[in-house]
Amino acid sequence: HGHGHGPGEQSAEIKGRDLSLLLDLVPLYFGSLGAASEDTGPDSKEVEDDANDGPLQHCPNGRRNETEKLLSGAEVQEAKSWFNTFRAAGDIGIQGGAAAALDVGHARFTLGELRSLRNQPLAVAEDIGVRLAKKPDSFLNEVGLGLHLAAVVGAPRVQQPPDLRRIDIELIAPELERPVRSMCSDLINQYVGLHGNIIRSGHVSPYVTRLSFTCSRCSQEFFRPAKEGRFEWPSRCPKQCRFARFAVNRDRCEAIDWQRMRLQEAYAEFSAGTGPPRGMPKTIDCDVKRHLVGSCVPGDVVMVYGIVRFMPTGGVMAHGGEGRQAPSRALYQLFLEVKAVVNRRRAAALAAQAAEKNAAASEKTEVEEDFTPLQLEFIREIYQETERLPILVHSFCPHIYGQPLVKVALLLSVLGGMAVHDPGDEGKLRRRGDIHVLLLGDPGLGKSELLQALAKLNQRGVYISGNSSSTAGLTAAVVRDSGGDMALEAGALVLADNGLCCIDEFDKMGAEQQALLEAMEQQTVSIAKAGIVCTLPARTTVVTAANPAKGTWDTTMTYGQNLRGVMTEALMSRFDVVFLMRDAEEQRNSDAALSRHIVQRRFLAAVAPQHGTQATSAGTEALELGEQSSLRERCERVPRDGALPHELLTTYLRYAKRYSRPQMGKAAQRRIKQFYMEKRQASHQASCDMAVTPRQLEALIRLSEARARAELRRVVLASDVEDVIEVLKAASGVEDALPDAPVRRGKTKPNTYADRLRQYMERRVRCNGSREFREKELFEYLKSVCDGVKEQDFDKALCRLNEQENVLLLRSGGTYEFTG
């Protein structure tokens, strides 16, 4: 094949006892080479003796010319060349050494490592990749035999295993990777790499490799190899017995572990492009053997390398039907015979745990691999900005006008907080780091658009609609495969592990919502169906959107009445941020700006965001006006051309989530404790339907950590907590517009207004402690919660509170004092 030895290789000749060992190993890797001599000399005594030697019966120990022909074959010569390569490299070029590879039965290389080991010029080294792609079986067997010889040649005989176990080569070839959707018949018997999600895994079954037969006439035992798990009955006895029948010796047969999985193309690749994805995601079955069994579970993101094979389709074709169905046997389906697996989800989890223990070590190992130098330069550039979160908010979903604090909550859910694990090797989850967000409000506010844009910010983002989802589709399903066995198929929460699951129309799901209870808090999905009892990881951030019970907020009903039938209190308490959105009167005042924004984006083709990250001088000055300005104001001051492109936004969020691990500062701890105690005390004094529990305290900690992550800070500051408190207060702003007690039907408008004003003032007194109210403030509040408020009805309501109920006293300057 033109592969000569490199300058550092020393050619070693195999002879004597090592030559006999090579003859034993050749049929182990190239079974077809030893099969020919078996048929040429069946009456020779050597074959009769070898037939009783078990695994050695395939060795071609016949005539000398046949042995020379076997050793001069192209495959054996190439294997000897790899033997010299590994022998010259020693244990330095082989991970763990050749002896360790022989002990475990497998060795992993990359295509670049094999090229460097051969130490050849580029023009010659290209033949290695071409040979791997076109003739993968021969290439992998040649490398495996060469590594096997390097492990046993020259070693003491006592160190050689008696069963001659082969070495499986796991070869990582990034240049041969391709999308799952590109699988076609032209790739049969070629080596490819596929990236996707494991959505189904079947039972582990024995895969027969060699069968033992016994002749009924002479009791002669001999072996036959099984190809692709199938075998053929022998046609004759080695001793040429007439009318011989053969029985299978099941206790003497050899088998390996085998498992079938199903790979689905990555959701990010499937939904890439403009508009909604069309068609169904492409899937392909993958067969794993030996040590690769159990390397993946449903929901894992993997890169699998293997050889494309084909098999008959199910039904009559699989059972070899004849007659009228014979033409239909020409239909086959593709599958992948897996040779190597790179489990990215498990690698990311191990890297995250290592980073929590030693952050510096993790930065050295993976930052260069996951981010290009250009991306790292962009991150350094944006880090020079005064504040980065307003720029991220301005860049996220720019076609939705306003709602900066809603976008802040969604971006914080992408970043997440710090997960806390128990000490030890198991590292059980003690406090989750994912931030769950619920958008609950009137229709027409862009909730669905925000969820769809959010799902595209994460590589493992999944967007689903609640009115077309089931419990099995969310968690996991047990299905029956073609062989009749039960297999486990992953749902949306498992597929979105270490990612985002955005659920729209959450109020339309009904009883299926209860499937989220375990996944949102314990971060797992437990299955007990059809005899399968298991627990799958579901470390997923859940972001949902729903409408109130009547579709819109009813200001005559309490908070609990508006959510009756939407979700249970147990599920509501698992959300870190419940953002109540309402098309209020003060928001309608900006209708002119909203309409201008829509017209510009639809008809005038507004200027696209620049690819720079530096804000204008006006925006910098606005940020430097003082740290006392609110988060909403700082987000609204970002200039229009200061937005980031979508690719840079996702890069920054991915970098911040992986490498920013802030610690809680002293001032931040005191502010969190103070705010939680205030909320807890106010909830005891009020008849509020949204209870304040320790889960809200943990949510406040997670949100503060995510706020510091957005700035790539190492310490959570008190200003981060203040921004989070502003978001939480804005999220519950609609609750202030709802009555504490249901408003009685049939009341006059002045009496209704008086009840609403009294409830508002009682709530304000409990929260702030101030009992003074201005008339203009009361009138503006009444207009925000009631439609068509007239001044005469408002005056009658004040008179009722002043004269009849004696809870409102008029002071000087148009100020009232609430005495209730």
MARZA-983803 format. One record per residue (C-alpha): residue in three letters; x, y, z. Coordinates in pm, whole numbers, padded with zeros to 5 digits, always signed. Example, Ala and Ser with C-alpha at 12.3 -4.5 7.8 and 13.67 -1.06 7.14 Angstrom:
BEGIN
ALA+01230-00450+00780
SER+01367-00106+00714
This chain:
BEGIN
HIS+00000+00000+00000
GLY+00300+00227-00019
HIS+00328+00284+00357
GLY+00697+00268+00430
HIS+00864+00294+00763
GLY+00932+00637+00904
PRO+01280+00753+00986
GLY+01229+00668+01353
GLU+01102+00314+01291
GLN+01318+00007+01327
SER+01204-00292+01125
ALA+01187-00606+01338
GLU+01161-00948+01178
ILE+00909-01196+01313
LYS+01037-01553+01323
GLY+01048-01864+01530
ARG+00795-01881+01812
ASP+00665-01534+01727
LEU+00592-01650+01371
SER+00378-01932+01509
LEU+00196-01677+01721
LEU+00135-01462+01414
LEU-00018-01761+01237
ASP-00253-01802+01533
LEU-00352-01435+01533
VAL-00416-01395+01159
PRO-00748-01587+01156
LEU-00849-01397+01472
TYR-00840-01068+01279
PHE-00877-01193+00919
GLY-01106-01494+00944
SER-01139-01528+00567
LEU-00765-01585+00522
GLY-00771-01899+00733
ALA-01092-02032+00586
ALA-00942-02105+00244
SER-00677-02348+00366
GLU-00937-02523+00573
ASP-01115-02637+00261
THR-00800-02725+00062
GLY-00660-02989+00294
PRO-00942-03146+00494
ASP-00785-03491+00485
SER-00445-03387+00623
LYS-00354-03484+00975
GLU-00266-03125+01068
VAL-00623-03016+01014
GLU-00754-03309+01217
ASP-00525-03217+01504
ASP-00614-02848+01482
ALA-00985-02929+01477
ASN-00954-03048+01837
ASP-00761-02738+01947
GLY-01064-02511+01981
PRO-00972-02159+01865
LEU-00668-02284+01673
GLN-00868-02491+01425
HIS-00873-02200+01178
CYS-00492-02167+01170
PRO-00355-02255+00822
ASN-00081-02501+00929
GLY-00096-02701+00605
ARG+00153-02688+00328
ARG+00451-02456+00345
ASN+00363-02268+00030
GLU+00022-02191+00171
THR+00185-02048+00484
GLU+00418-01834+00276
LYS+00127-01715+00066
LEU-00063-01624+00380
LEU+00227-01428+00531
SER+00296-01246+00204
GLY-00059-01116+00179
ALA-00120-00743+00167
GLU-00315-00736+00496
VAL-00048-00926+00691
GLN+00231-00711+00546
GLU+00047-00395+00645
ALA-00009-00537+00995
LYS+00363-00608+01024
SER+00431-00251+00921
TRP+00205-00125+01201
PHE+00385-00366+01435
ASN+00714-00199+01354
THR+00550+00142+01403
PHE+00416+00060+01750
ARG+00738-00119+01842
ALA+00940+00193+01758
ALA+00699+00429+01935
GLY+00689+00225+02255
ASP+00449+00320+02533
ILE+00492+00691+02456
GLY+00275+00684+02145
ILE+00017+00443+02290
GLN-00208+00548+02574
GLY-00137+00304+02858
GLY+00094+00095+02641
ALA+00033-00202+02413
ALA+00024-00448+02705
ALA-00254-00248+02874
ALA-00449-00241+02548
LEU-00423-00620+02531
ASP-00546-00656+02888
VAL-00860-00446+02835
GLY-00915-00561+02477
HIS-00936-00218+02312
ALA-00728+00090+02232
ARG-00832+00441+02121
PHE-00650+00655+01865
THR-00724+00959+01659
LEU-00646+00969+01292
GLY-00391+01242+01357
GLU-00212+01027+01615
LEU-00180+00736+01372
ARG-00038+00968+01109
SER+00218+01107+01350
LEU+00315+00754+01456
ARG+00385+00656+01097
ASN+00591+00975+01068
GLN+00522+01010+00697
PRO+00499+01308+00464
LEU+00155+01460+00417
ALA+00104+01321+00069
VAL+00156+00966+00191
ALA-00033+01016+00517
GLU-00345+01112+00323
ASP-00365+00749+00208
ILE-00434+00645+00569
GLY-00753+00852+00580
VAL-00861+00734+00237
ARG-00802+00371+00324
LEU-00994+00411+00650
ALA-01291+00566+00471
LYS-01304+00315+00184
LYS-01179-00010+00347
PRO-01242+00032+00720
ASP-01258-00339+00805
SER-00914-00415+00664
PHE-00759-00100+00806
LEU-00886-00151+01162
ASN-00787-00520+01159
GLU-00439-00433+01033
VAL-00387-00177+01310
GLY-00530-00413+01570
LEU-00307-00703+01464
GLY-00001-00476+01459
LEU-00075-00353+01811
HIS-00139-00709+01928
LEU+00198-00821+01792
ALA+00370-00526+01960
ALA+00221-00639+02292
VAL+00314-01009+02274
VAL+00624-01036+02054
GLY+00927-01063+02278
ALA+00719-01094+02593
PRO+00749-01402+02817
ARG+00509-01678+02722
VAL+00349-01671+03066
GLN+00226-01315+03002
GLN+00039-01412+02690
PRO-00333-01487+02749
PRO-00433-01840+02659
ASP-00758-01739+02483
LEU-00602-01507+02220
ARG-00845-01219+02274
ARG-00831-00960+01996
ILE-00780-00585+02040
ASP-01058-00361+01910
ILE-00937-00031+01766
GLU-01144+00280+01847
LEU-01054+00534+01584
ILE-01164+00901+01611
ALA-01165+01065+01267
PRO-01309+01420+01278
GLU-01251+01468+00906
LEU-01499+01186+00830
GLU-01784+01337+01034
ARG-02108+01411+00855
PRO-02469+01494+00954
VAL-02715+01212+01014
ARG-02938+01346+00738
SER-02668+01273+00478
MET-02682+00896+00533
CYS-02747+00717+00202
SER-02672+00394+00018
ASP-02349+00533-00127
LEU-02189+00513+00218
ILE-02235+00137+00267
ASN-01918-00027+00404
GLN-01756+00313+00463
TYR-01627+00466+00788
VAL-01823+00773+00902
GLY-01880+00983+01214
LEU-02232+01089+01316
HIS-02336+01345+01578
GLY-02673+01336+01751
ASN-02882+01237+02052
ILE-02942+00885+02178
ILE-03319+00852+02195
ARG-03355+00475+02244
SER-03147+00197+02396
GLY-03240-00170+02395
HIS-03152-00466+02612
VAL-02802-00614+02619
SER-02806-00945+02432
PRO-02543-01210+02348
TYR-02398-01182+01998
VAL-02264-01517+01872
THR-01922-01502+01707
ARG-01830-01873+01679
LEU-02037-02188+01701
SER-01930-02541+01788
PHE-02078-02832+01589
THR-02053-03208+01647
CYS-02090-03467+01372
SER-02346-03738+01455
ARG-02147-04005+01268
CYS-01792-03960+01400
SER-01848-03722+01697
GLN-01594-03486+01546
GLU-01616-03132+01697
PHE-01534-02831+01481
PHE-01603-02459+01481
ARG-01762-02224+01233
PRO-01755-01843+01249
ALA-02081-01650+01264
LYS-02103-01345+01040
GLU-02315-01049+01158
GLY-02475-01264+01426
ARG-02597-01527+01175
PHE-02456-01870+01099
GLU-02500-02138+00837
TRP-02520-02509+00904
PRO-02210-02694+00780
SER-02251-02880+00454
ARG-02001-03160+00527
CYS-01798-03315+00802
PRO-01421-03252+00820
LYS-01372-03631+00801
GLN-01601-03659+00497
CYS-01869-03862+00676
ARG-02163-03957+00456
PHE-02519-03867+00560
ALA-02384-03675+00856
ARG-02606-03465+01080
PHE-02473-03187+01299
ALA-02570-03071+01648
VAL-02484-02735+01802
ASN-02283-02745+02125
ARG-02435-02442+02298
ASP-02200-02458+02595
ARG-01899-02435+02361
CYS-02021-02140+02153
GLU-01856-01802+02188
ALA-02053-01479+02221
ILE-02002-01113+02308
ASP-02227-00842+02447
TRP-02441-00658+02193
GLN-02684-00367+02220
ARG-02884-00168+01969
MET-02942+00205+02013
ARG-03113+00469+01804
LEU-02939+00793+01714
GLN-03137+01104+01620
GLU-02984+01409+01457
ALA-02917+01696+01694
TYR-03210+01931+01746
ALA-02989+02232+01671
GLU-02898+02088+01329
PHE-03256+01985+01259
SER-03399+02330+01338
ALA-03116+02525+01176
GLY-03219+02773+00911
THR-03508+03012+00873
GLY-03863+02915+00947
PRO-03994+02609+01127
PRO-03826+02273+01056
ARG-04001+02056+00800
GLY-04026+01681+00815
MET-03921+01449+01095
PRO-03576+01428+01248
LYS-03357+01167+01080
THR-03274+00860+01289
ILE-03045+00561+01242
ASP-02993+00243+01443
CYS-02648+00186+01594
ASP-02508-00149+01706
VAL-02247-00146+01985
LYS-02047-00447+02099
ARG-01812-00560+02374
HIS-01688-00276+02595
LEU-01901-00013+02417
VAL-02219-00169+02554
GLY-02374+00058+02813
SER-02162+00358+02716
CYS-02473+00564+02635
VAL-02817+00613+02783
PRO-03118+00787+02627
GLY-03060+01160+02622
ASP-02682+01151+02574
VAL-02524+01374+02310
VAL-02268+01154+02137
MET-02039+01138+01838
VAL-02030+00781+01709
TYR-01781+00646+01457
GLY-01840+00324+01272
ILE-01904+00139+00949
VAL-02229+00177+00757
ARG-02401-00159+00710
PHE-02736-00271+00577
MET-02983-00533+00695
PRO-03316-00667+00565
THR-03627-00487+00677
GLY-03871-00647+00921
GLY-04155-00887+00849
VAL-04131-01155+00583
MET-03804-01020+00448
ALA-03624-01069+00778
HIS-03735-01432+00805
GLY-03640-01526+00452
GLY-03986-01556+00301
GLU-04010-01712-00043
GLY-04278-01726-00310
ARG-04469-01415-00396
GLN-04289-01209-00130
ALA-03945-01298-00269
PRO-03902-00974-00474
SER-03966-00764-00164
ARG-03658-00909+00004
ALA-03451-00661-00192
LEU-03551-00388+00057
TYR-03291-00312+00322
GLN-03230-00048+00585
LEU-02905+00114+00693
PHE-02749+00086+01037
LEU-02414+00180+01188
GLU-02173-00077+01329
VAL-02017+00140+01598
LYS-01642+00129+01649
ALA-01592+00431+01878
VAL-01816+00652+02095
VAL-01743+01004+02223
ASN-02003+01081+02488
ARG-02005+01460+02506
ARG-02264+01487+02782
ARG-02070+01267+03020
ALA-01748+01446+02927
ALA-01914+01782+02998
ALA-02044+01657+03332
LEU-01700+01530+03433
ALA-01545+01858+03323
ALA-01800+02054+03525
GLN-01733+01848+03838
ALA-01358+01883+03787
ALA-01399+02257+03740
GLU-01586+02288+04068
LYS-01300+02114+04246
ASN-01020+02276+04051
ALA-01129+02556+03820
ALA-00778+02631+03700
ALA-00721+02276+03577
SER-01042+02277+03375
GLU-00953+02603+03201
LYS-00624+02456+03081
THR-00778+02140+02941
GLU-01088+02245+02752
VAL-01104+02617+02686
GLU-00881+02591+02382
GLU-01082+02300+02242
ASP-01430+02454+02274
PHE-01360+02812+02164
THR-01165+02941+01866
PRO-00904+03217+01907
LEU-01140+03460+01733
GLN-01417+03382+01982
LEU-01181+03425+02277
GLU-01072+03760+02137
PHE-01437+03868+02117
ILE-01491+03768+02480
ARG-01189+03975+02586
GLU-01325+04270+02390
ILE-01673+04261+02539
TYR-01523+04215+02884
GLN-01385+04569+02856
GLU-01740+04712+02857
THR-01865+04888+03168
GLU-02161+04651+03202
ARG-02243+04352+02987
LEU-02592+04241+03088
PRO-02773+04539+02924
ILE-02591+04460+02598
LEU-02701+04097+02620
VAL-03061+04201+02688
HIS-03056+04441+02392
SER-02922+04161+02167
PHE-03175+03897+02274
CYS-03490+03873+02061
PRO-03466+04231+01922
HIS-03791+04202+01726
ILE-03989+04196+02054
TYR-04031+04553+02169
GLY-03961+04647+02531
GLN-03999+04404+02824
PRO-03633+04431+02930
LEU-03682+04268+03272
VAL-03858+03969+03115
LYS-03558+03924+02887
VAL-03327+03958+03188
ALA-03508+03672+03364
LEU-03484+03452+03053
LEU-03113+03522+03004
LEU-03044+03446+03370
SER-03217+03110+03321
VAL-02972+03032+03039
LEU-02672+03112+03260
GLY-02806+02937+03572
GLY-02660+02925+03920
MET-02407+02703+04089
ALA-02515+02346+04157
VAL-02414+02211+04497
HIS-02314+01845+04525
ASP-02238+01629+04824
PRO-01868+01562+04887
GLY-01735+01231+04767
ASP-01702+01040+04444
GLU-02077+00997+04395
GLY-02143+01371+04416
LYS-02519+01351+04462
LEU-02708+01668+04384
ARG-02791+01868+04696
ARG-02904+02196+04541
ARG-02982+02240+04175
GLY-02836+02523+03971
ASP-03100+02543+03697
ILE-03336+02842+03707
HIS-03695+02767+03607
VAL-03904+03055+03471
LEU-04280+03084+03416
LEU-04425+03357+03193
LEU-04787+03395+03296
GLY-04997+03666+03138
ASP-05227+03806+02875
PRO-05205+03688+02512
GLY-05033+03898+02251
LEU-04728+03993+02461
GLY-04476+03784+02265
LYS-04434+03493+02508
SER-04409+03230+02233
GLU-04156+03434+02036
LEU-03943+03476+02345
LEU-03944+03101+02412
GLN-03851+03014+02055
ALA-03565+03265+02057
LEU-03450+03133+02396
ALA-03435+02773+02273
LYS-03194+02879+01997
LEU-02948+03025+02249
ASN-02857+02680+02382
GLN-02707+02392+02188
ARG-02946+02156+02367
GLY-03251+02381+02355
VAL-03584+02208+02284
TYR-03909+02393+02210
ILE-04239+02209+02243
SER-04606+02302+02270
GLY-04808+02182+02565
ASN-05128+02115+02373
SER-04956+01840+02170
SER-04734+01683+02438
SER-04790+01380+02658
THR-04632+01252+02977
ALA-04429+00992+02789
GLY-04319+01255+02538
LEU-04193+01475+02820
THR-04014+01212+03030
ALA-03950+00871+02869
ALA-04146+00594+02700
VAL-04109+00217+02694
VAL-04160+00085+02341
ARG-04136-00257+02181
ASP-03858-00293+01925
SER-03856-00509+01613
GLY-03723-00807+01806
GLY-04008-00803+02056
ASP-03801-00670+02347
MET-03889-00358+02542
ALA-03666-00055+02483
LEU-03642+00282+02656
GLU-03702+00594+02448
ALA-03611+00938+02581
GLY-03852+01230+02602
ALA-03804+01606+02576
LEU-03675+01657+02931
VAL-03414+01381+02898
LEU-03307+01496+02551
ALA-03262+01849+02687
ASP-03032+01734+02968
ASN-02781+02010+03048
GLY-02988+02237+02826
LEU-03323+02417+02795
CYS-03675+02283+02757
CYS-03917+02559+02654
ILE-04283+02459+02689
ASP-04542+02685+02532
GLU-04917+02673+02604
PHE-04839+02524+02944
ASP-05196+02575+03067
LYS-05327+02339+02793
MET-05133+02036+02920
GLY-05370+01935+03200
ALA-05263+01634+03406
GLU-04940+01594+03206
GLN-04794+01883+03406
GLN-04737+01653+03703
ALA-04460+01476+03510
LEU-04245+01785+03568
LEU-04250+01769+03948
GLU-03954+01533+03987
ALA-03754+01668+03695
MET-03773+02031+03807
GLU-03650+01973+04162
GLN-03460+01641+04177
GLN-03328+01678+03819
THR-03410+01314+03738
VAL-03683+01115+03563
SER-03780+00783+03724
ILE-03937+00514+03507
ALA-04120+00199+03620
LYS-04292+00053+03316
ALA-04310-00292+03157
GLY-04053-00435+03396
ILE-03803-00152+03335
VAL-03717+00038+03653
CYS-03453+00306+03608
THR-03369+00670+03670
LEU-03254+00897+03390
PRO-03076+01232+03438
ALA-03281+01539+03346
ARG-03069+01838+03451
THR-03287+02065+03246
THR-03389+02429+03277
VAL-03765+02449+03227
VAL-03907+02772+03084
THR-04283+02777+03027
ALA-04550+03020+02909
ALA-04917+03008+03007
ASN-05233+03215+03020
PRO-05457+03271+03325
ALA-05774+03069+03373
LYS-05989+03305+03163
GLY-05718+03377+02906
THR-05651+03724+03051
TRP-05615+03862+03400
ASP-05952+03928+03565
THR-05904+04216+03810
THR-06220+04121+04001
MET-06073+03782+04095
THR-05793+03699+04334
TYR-05455+03562+04236
GLY-05558+03207+04320
GLN-05882+03235+04126
ASN-05699+03354+03815
LEU-05474+03046+03830
ARG-05744+02792+03913
GLY-05703+02500+03674
VAL-05381+02636+03525
MET-05136+02453+03756
THR-05108+02321+04110
GLU-04938+02500+04398
ALA-04674+02225+04419
LEU-04572+02290+04060
MET-04592+02666+04099
SER-04348+02661+04393
ARG-04080+02496+04177
PHE-04044+02799+03951
ASP-03773+03041+04056
VAL-03929+03333+03869
VAL-04303+03363+03803
PHE-04330+03663+03574
LEU-04684+03800+03571
MET-04735+03991+03246
ARG-05033+04221+03184
ASP-05126+04463+02910
ALA-05178+04743+03162
GLU-05279+05102+03106
GLU-04928+05239+03152
GLN-04803+04997+02886
ARG-05071+05114+02645
ASN-04923+05465+02670
SER-04628+05340+02463
ASP-04846+05213+02179
ALA-04701+05477+01944
ALA-04345+05357+02009
LEU-04453+04993+01975
SER-04627+05052+01642
ARG-04328+05247+01513
HIS-04098+04959+01612
ILE-04313+04702+01429
VAL-04342+04913+01114
GLN-03968+04972+01100
ARG-03885+04604+01133
ARG-04153+04491+00889
PHE-04151+04748+00611
LEU-03857+04983+00648
ALA-03590+04711+00700
ALA-03426+04864+01001
VAL-03050+04860+01008
ALA-02913+04529+01130
PRO-02702+04526+01446
GLN-02335+04595+01392
HIS-02086+04317+01452
GLY-01896+04522+01704
THR-01927+04506+02079
GLN-01839+04859+02182
ALA-02116+05097+02284
THR-02128+05459+02177
SER-02002+05739+02395
ALA-02359+05835+02480
GLY-02433+05485+02600
THR-02113+05476+02807
GLU-02196+05809+02965
ALA-02544+05684+03046
LEU-02396+05381+03218
GLU-02158+05603+03412
LEU-02428+05839+03538
GLY-02437+05643+03856
GLU-02493+05297+03986
GLN-02816+05414+04150
SER-03016+05385+03824
SER-03244+05087+03793
LEU-03172+04784+03578
ARG-03464+04868+03348
GLU-03320+05214+03279
ARG-02972+05077+03212
CYS-03111+04824+02966
GLU-03311+05092+02783
ARG-03006+05318+02747
VAL-02813+05075+02526
PRO-02788+05229+02176
ARG-02959+05058+01887
ASP-02634+04969+01711
GLY-02485+04816+02027
ALA-02652+04477+01985
LEU-02452+04159+01930
PRO-02511+03909+01648
HIS-02678+03584+01745
GLU-02357+03379+01709
LEU-02158+03606+01938
LEU-02442+03617+02192
THR-02455+03237+02216
THR-02074+03219+02236
TYR-02061+03462+02528
LEU-02341+03285+02716
ARG-02175+02947+02665
TYR-01840+03078+02789
ALA-01996+03247+03094
LYS-02193+02936+03190
ARG-01893+02708+03168
TYR-01607+02910+03316
SER-01765+03170+03544
ARG-01807+03031+03896
PRO-01876+03322+04131
GLN-01869+03298+04509
MET-02122+03475+04732
GLY-01987+03796+04889
LYS-02056+03909+05245
ALA-02264+04212+05141
ALA-02465+04001+04899
GLN-02539+03746+05172
ARG-02669+04015+05406
ARG-02891+04170+05138
ILE-03037+03831+05040
LYS-03115+03750+05402
GLN-03274+04091+05458
PHE-03497+04070+05149
TYR-03608+03716+05227
MET-03703+03808+05585
GLU-03906+04104+05458
LYS-04091+03885+05210
ARG-04148+03618+05472
GLN-04288+03865+05724
ALA-04514+04029+05467
SER-04652+03690+05360
HIS-04746+03608+05720
GLN-04935+03935+05760
ALA-05112+03921+05424
SER-05360+03677+05282
CYS-05142+03626+04975
ASP-05198+03322+04754
MET-04828+03299+04653
ALA-04658+03155+04960
VAL-04297+03246+05046
THR-04097+02931+05123
PRO-03724+02846+05150
ARG-03738+02762+04781
GLN-03766+03136+04714
LEU-03448+03186+04915
GLU-03261+02933+04703
ALA-03405+03091+04390
LEU-03271+03429+04502
ILE-02925+03278+04550
ARG-02930+03114+04207
LEU-03046+03432+04034
SER-02775+03636+04206
GLU-02509+03389+04094
ALA-02642+03401+03738
ARG-02637+03783+03750
ALA-02267+03772+03846
ARG-02202+03516+03573
ALA-02339+03758+03315
GLU-02057+03996+03410
LEU-01791+03720+03434
ARG-01734+03812+03798
ARG-01577+03589+04060
VAL-01775+03736+04350
VAL-02148+03809+04377
LEU-02189+04175+04471
ALA-02472+04347+04655
SER-02555+04531+04330
ASP-02621+04193+04166
VAL-02872+04112+04438
GLU-03039+04452+04392
ASP-03085+04386+04020
VAL-03237+04046+04097
ILE-03473+04201+04354
GLU-03586+04451+04091
VAL-03664+04166+03852
LEU-03860+03975+04120
LYS-04060+04284+04217
ALA-04145+04352+03854
ALA-04239+03987+03808
SER-04499+04006+04086
GLY-04626+04352+03994
VAL-04955+04222+03858
GLU-05032+04067+04196
ASP-05067+04415+04344
ALA-05341+04489+04093
LEU-05546+04188+04205
PRO-05776+04196+04509
ASP-05693+04002+04824
ALA-06057+03890+04847
PRO-06299+03827+04562
VAL-06509+04128+04465
ARG-06879+04072+04518
ARG-07093+04083+04210
GLY-07374+04338+04193
LYS-07190+04616+04377
THR-07207+04974+04256
LYS-06893+05117+04101
PRO-06814+05354+04393
ASN-06840+05065+04639
THR-06623+04846+04418
TYR-06365+05121+04384
ALA-06366+05172+04762
ASP-06292+04802+04821
ARG-06007+04804+04571
LEU-05855+05121+04721
ARG-05875+04981+05072
GLN-05706+04655+04972
TYR-05435+04848+04789
MET-05360+05072+05088
GLU-05355+04776+05329
ARG-05103+04599+05109
ARG-04884+04910+05083
VAL-04886+04962+05457
ARG-04776+04601+05517
CYS-04492+04626+05269
ASN-04359+04980+05320
GLY-04501+05093+05651
SER-04602+05438+05516
ARG-04966+05538+05572
GLU-04970+05855+05360
PHE-05115+05851+05008
ARG-05166+06122+04753
GLU-05496+06155+04568
LYS-05325+06140+04231
GLU-05151+05816+04327
LEU-05480+05652+04430
PHE-05651+05766+04112
GLU-05370+05633+03888
TYR-05379+05298+04065
LEU-05756+05272+04022
LYS-05726+05346+03650
SER-05464+05070+03615
VAL-05684+04799+03764
CYS-06031+04909+03650
ASP-06154+05020+03312
GLY-06351+05338+03253
VAL-06296+05504+03590
LYS-06478+05838+03621
GLU-06376+06114+03859
GLN-06719+06137+04019
ASP-06717+05766+04105
PHE-06365+05804+04243
ASP-06477+06094+04464
LYS-06770+05888+04593
ALA-06530+05604+04681
LEU-06310+05843+04880
CYS-06612+05981+05061
ARG-06723+05630+05156
LEU-06380+05550+05300
ASN-06371+05883+05483
GLU-06724+05920+05617
GLN-06873+05569+05642
GLU-06575+05340+05705
ASN-06357+05601+05883
VAL-06029+05456+05750
LEU-05914+05750+05536
LEU-05841+06096+05681
LEU-05779+06404+05466
ARG-05462+06596+05548
SER-05327+06920+05410
GLY-05196+06942+05053
GLY-05426+06673+04911
THR-05267+06397+05120
TYR-05466+06118+05283
GLU-05374+05908+05584
PHE-05490+05549+05600
THR-05593+05447+05953
GLY-05729+05100+05886
